[in-house]
Structure formats: C-alpha cells, structure tokens
C-alpha cells in the first residue's frame, strides 16, 4: 500500500484460532474492490497474522453477503464473485528472482516465503503445487513434491519441470507452490511385516572387474546392498501411470504358441510363477496373444522372452523432444 491511512487507537481484544491473543496496533478505514464494487469498511490492524485480510461477520451482515458453496461463489448485493484459493498466505512460495525455464528441462528454482513464526522451528517442510494461478494453468509446467529445509532469508529450493517445447519465464514474485509442516515420525519401513532383506552373496565370479579394483567394488556393493534387487519381486512398482500400447484400429492379433522343448518347460513355469508373485503379470483372457521363447544368454543361463515382433510392426511409435 503506497499511502496507508492513519491508524486509530483501538481497545478491542482479538484472539487467534489457536487461542493466542493478537497484538492489535489500531484500526483504520479502508476502501477496497470486490468484483468491481467499491466497499468501505473499518479494519483492525494486527502484526502477527498470516493472512493479509479477514472479513468478519460484521462485514458479512452489513453487506448482505451470501455464500454459495455449490456454485463456488459469494453474492454481495447483486454482484456474484467467484471463490478462489488464498494465494497470499504465509505458506505460499514465490519466485525470489526472474527465472527462465528452458524447454524439456528440470530446474531448481529459488523460492521465498514470508517470515512467519510457524515455520521457524520446522526441521523439514513439504513443498507441493498450488491449485490455482499461472503455474496451474500452464499445461506442461509441473512442480514436483519435495521435502526441504528453510535456508537463510526464508529461501527454499523448488524442483520444477518444463515439459513444453517453449521457454517459460517466471517473473519475480510468481506463485510456484506452497509449503507445509511434515511429520518426520511418519517414516516407516517399505518391507512388509516379517519380511527381511537377504544379504547379497558376492563372489569373485559375479564381479567382472580387474583384480586391482575387486576389493573396492566388493566393499562398495556390501555397503549398499539394500539398493540391489536379487530377483524381480525385490523391485518396486507404481500405480501413478499405466502401460498403454497404441495399436490404432488394428484388429487383435492372436498367434499360436511355439512348441517348448520338455527340458525348457521348467524354466518357463518358474519365470511365470516369479512374475506372478512380483505382480509383473496377471492372469488374463485377452484376444491378444504372442508366443514365448527361451533363449540362451552369454553366461549359459536361459532367458524368458516373448515374440512381440508382429506387435511392434503395427503399434504407433512415440517420439519425444530431448535436448
């Protein structure tokens, strides 16, 4: 505000929702605009509130305000004003300086939040996207959920993805996300109850490195054995995206199975059982069918494969721009 009005001493006592008393510096008469209508009202000014403005019950009664949650709007007189998310609260993250996001790139932007007591003692904060504003309306511009700490002068890093083919400019002060407290006690083990992680058996035959580096590599693998998968069931999964193969208008293809030699059938049964246990495949009745093939690997072991050559001929190939 360029020319704030003079404050008038006020003896009113205000209390926050958490029960603490608010420090009232005075009251003043403000004229503001809502939906094109200019409204004059007396406000109490406080210094330790994380909202820019709060309209109380007295204002709602004087102006005859009606709230329509089903229509997502309020009515002031004969004017209807849409309800929007509050983007001026203390938890909002804004770009600290003008930033350029190149096409198809991942960037760490420096964001800034308002100085507020509720974040001073926070060890960790969760950064997430907002539901409105420029970032939300720009298709292909994403803010990644992350956990961070407040740096000096209330600055925090924000991980952003520009998935478009154009350069996007974020001006200083642009809202890019919001922060919230994170409960560090919610960390839990990813393994199921009673499930243990087996140690990896590292032998000289499994490590194909020069002898001079054998002990170094063995020590490195032993120190990080929890990040290695010994079988398919040790690998993780996601339900965020689903696999989709675009075959256009082509009719389903159903090929007859190849004859598998008797001595290779245990290999096929074992591979299918392992993939079922790891939730990689599931039982299905589909009009699409392709034969399996057991091929020899370089080390003499067998590999379970599927002959998808005919499917690859008809599927639509996707091309993505990369730098």
N, C-alpha and C positions, 0 to 999 in steps of 0.2 A: 504494500500500500504506500503510494507516494506521499500523501498528506494525511496521516492518521488523525482522527478527531481527538480533541482533548478529553482525557479521562476524568470522570466524576467519581469522587469517593463513594464507595458503596459498603454498607454494613451487612450485606447478605452473606449467608454461610452456605457453601456448596460442598457436596460430598460426591466422590467418585464411586463407580460401581463396585470397587473393591473395598469400600468403607473408609478410605482415607479422605481427609479434608483437602480441598483445593484452595490454593492461595489466590484470592481474588484481588486483583490490582485496581479494579474500578469498573465503571460501566460507561458506555458510550452509545450514541445514536448512529446507526449505520443505514445506508441506503444501498440495496443490492438488487440484482436482477435474477428472476426465476422465470424461465420460459417466455421471456420478452416483457414481463410485467415488473415494474419497479416497485419495490416494497421497502418501507421504512420501519425499523424495529430497534428497540433498545437491547443491547447485548452486555453481558457481564464478561469481562476480560480476565483470563487466568493465564498463568505462565507455565504450568506443569500439566498440560493436557495434550494427548497425542492426536487430537483432531483439530482441524482448522476452525470448524464451526459446528455447533449442535443447535438445532431448532427444537425448543421445548414445547410443552403442552400449551403454554400461554400463547405462543405464536400460532399453533395449530387451531386453537379456539378463535382467536381474533380474526384470522384469515379464512376461517371455514374450510380448512383443508380436509380432504377425504383421500384415504389411501386405498388403492385398488391393487391388491397383490396378484389377482388373477389376470389383470391387464398390464401388470408391471408398470404402473404409473400412479401419480397423485394428481388431484384436482385442486387448484387454487382459484376460487371464483369460477370463471368459465374457461380457465386455461388448464389444459392437461399437459403434465410434464412427465416424461419417461424416467423411470428409476434406473440409475446406473451404479456400478460398483464404485466404492470410495477409493480413489487413487491418490489421496492426499494424506493418508495416514502414515504413521512413523515407520511402519514395516515395509513401505514401498521403496524399491531400489530404482534409482535413476542413474543415467549415464553421467559419469563425472566429467568427461570431455568428449568433444566431437570424435566419432569413431567411424571408420569405413570398413564394411564387411564385403570382402571380395566374393565373387560367385563360387558356389560349391566349396565352401571353406568352413572350417571350425575355428572360432575365435574366442579368446578370453578377454572380455571387456571389463573395464574397471567401473564398478558401480558405487554409488554413495547413498547412504541412508541418513535420515535425520537423527540427531543426537537425542537419545531417549533413555531414561533410566532402566526400562525393562530389558534392555539388551546389554547393559554394562557388565553384568555378571554371567552372561551366557558363554559357556565354553564353546559350544558349536551352534550354528544356525543352519536351517534348511532354506535353500534358495529354490523357488519354483516360479512358474509362469503366472501371469495375471490373465483374467478372463475378459478384459476389455482393453481398448487403446490401440495404438499403432501396431505394436508387436503382434497382438492377437489377430488383427485384421489383415496383416501381410502374409499371404499364403507362401509357405516355404521357409519362413523365418521362425526358428524354434529356440526356446530357452530350455536348456537341459536341467533337470532336477539335480541338485548337488548339495553337499554339506561343506561348510566353510567356517572360518573364524573372522571376526571383525579385525581389520588392520587399523593402523593409526589413521586419525581423522575420519573414522567411520567409513572406510572404503573396503569393499569386498569384491572378489573376482566373480564374474558371471560367465558361464560357458554358453555360447550361442552358436547356432548352426544356420548358415545361409545356404539353403538348398535350392536357390533360384539361379538363373543364368544372368543375373544383373548385379551390379554393385549397389549396395544399400548403405545409405548414410544415416547414422544415428546422431542427432544433434544433442548437445549438452542439455541435460535435464529430461531427456526422453525416458518414460517409464519402461523398464525392461523386465521387471519381476517383483517379487515380494519375498520377505524373509519371515521366518517364524522359529520359535524355540523348538529344539529337538530333544527328545528324551533319550539320553545315552544309555539308559538302563534297559531299553527295548532290544538290545543286541542279543541275538540267540544263535545257537549252532545250526548250520544248514543241514546237518545229518539227522536222520530220523532217530527216534528213541531206541537205544540199544544197538545202533549201528556204529561200527568202528571203522576207521580208515586203516587199511592194511599197509604195512611198510613195503616199499619198493625194493625188490631184490636186484641189486646192481652187480653185475659180474663183468669180467673183462670182455666177454663175448658181446655183451649188449652195448658197450660204449665203443663206438667206432671213431676213435681219436688217436693221434700219435701218443706214444708211450710217455713222452715228456709231460703231456697235459692230462694224463689219465687220472692221477690223484686229485688234481684241481677240479676236474669236471665231476668226479665222483663225490667230492665234498660239497660241491655246489648243488648237485641233484639231491643229496641226502638232506641238506639244509632246507630245501624247498620241495620236499616230496609230496606235500599236500596239494600242490598245483598240478600234479601229473595225474592222468587217468590211466588206470591199468586195463580197463575194459569200457565198453560202451555205456554200461549202467552207471559208471562214475562221472559221466559227462552231464552237465546241466541242460536245461531246456527253458523255453519261454513260450508264453501264450499271448505275447504282445502282437505278433504278426502270424499269419497263417500262410502256408505254402500254396501258391496258385500257379498253375501252368495253363497258359492261354493257347488253346487249340483251335480257336476260331469256330467255324461252322462244320469242322470235320467230324464225321461220324466216329463213334468209339471203335478202337482197334482191339481186337481180341486174338492174340496169337497162341498157337498150341505150344505147350511146354516142350522143351528139349528133353531127350532121354538122358537121365543122370545115371552114370555107372553105379553099381551097387556099392563099391568101396568108397564112393564120394557122398553117398546119401547121409551118413552120419555127420559130415561136415555141413550139409545143408540144414539138417534138423537142428544142429547146435547153433548155427548162425541165426535161424529163425527164432528159436527159443530165447537167445540172448537179446535180440532186437525187441521181442515182445516184452521181456522183463524190463528193458530200458525205456519202454514206451516210445520207441522209434517208429514202430509199425503197429497196426491193429488189424483184427480180423475184419474182412470187408466182402461184400457182394457187389462187385462193380462190373460194368460192361467192358472195362478196360483190363487187358491182361497182357503181360510180357514175360518171356521165359527167363529163367535164371541160368547162370553159367558159373562153373567153378574153374578158376584159372590158377596157374602156378605163379607164385611170387619169386623174387630173386633169391630169397633165403631158403627156398624149397618148401615153404608153407603154402597153404591154399587160401584163395581169396574168393569170397562170395560176391557175385556180380549179377546185374540184371541187364539184359539186352534192350536198351532204350533207343537203338538207332532209328527205328521207324518213327518213334515219337519225336525225336529231335528233328526229323525232316519236316514235320507238319506244325510244330509249335512256333509261336511268334517270339522272335528274339527281341530282347530289350536292350537298348543302348543308353548309357548314361554319360553325361559330360564329366570329364575329370581334368584336373589341371596337369 
